[in-house]
Amino acid sequence: RLVPVASYSDLIRDGFLVPVALLQPPKDLGNDLAIDPLEAWAKHSGGAQTFLCCARVSVAEELAERFRDNGVIAATIHADTTSRERDDIMKRFRSKRVRVLTYVDTMTEGVDVPEATCMMLAKNFGSVGGYIQTVGRVLRPAAGKTHALVIDLCGATLRHGSDFIAICNY
């Protein structure tokens, strides 16, 4: 159980986090998806710079390919991505030359791209800590950033909590 030392509203008020909106399915689907990620992104993100958290490497690679096939520059990072490739992809993501970054268990901690405004969850989480770290990728403030968007495709927010998020079901 986590014991908060500051509330989400306090952290927004003090400029440490931005407000976030959430789209979520009506029930926890495990790792099944309620809606196609490409469709959800096209409909809801406004083309935002996006992290897309996936359960498996094959899914991350397939989704990145589908985004590219639809004219969206996308790349994938996973455990077997070399340091050189990872650095190149992150450089392109930070400079917005990569719009959607799919990944598997690699962008949870120690990644700082506050300009990214959208997090898509295409997996569920075994721990609340990993979930909070993942969602936190897009809660950081940046110049001109007014809010963040979490598109939960499988119900992770239902399993681990969304008290800090304004909820809108899709």
C-alpha positions, 0 to 999 in steps of 0.5 A: 500500500502506498502512503501519499505524502502529497496529493495529486492536486497539490502537485498540480497546484505547485507545478510538479505535475500536469492535469491528466485525462483518462480514456479507459474500458468499462472493465479490466481486460487483462492484456486484451485490448478494448480498442485497436491502438492505432484507432484510439490514437487517431481518434483521441490523441490529436497526434500527440507525442506518445509512449505506447507501453506493450506486453510483448516485443512482438506486439510493440514491433507490430504496432510500430509497423502499423503506425508507420504503414499509416504515415505516423513515424514510430519506433520500438525499444525493448530489452534487445535494443542496443545502446546505440539504437536506443540512444538514436531512437530517444534522440529522435523521440525527444526532437519529435522526429519519432511521434509514437514510441512503442516499448516493453518494460524499458521506459518505466523509470529514468526516462525524462521526456516531459514534452510527451503528452500521451501514454497508451497502455496496451498491457496490464501491470503486476504492480501498482509501482510499475503502473504509476511510474509508467503513467508518470512518463507523461505527467511531467510539466513542460513549456506550453504543456497544459495537460496529459492524456492516458489511453488505457486500452486494457483496464490497468487504471481500473486494477491499480487506481485512477483517483488522480485522473479525470475519467472519460470512458470510450 
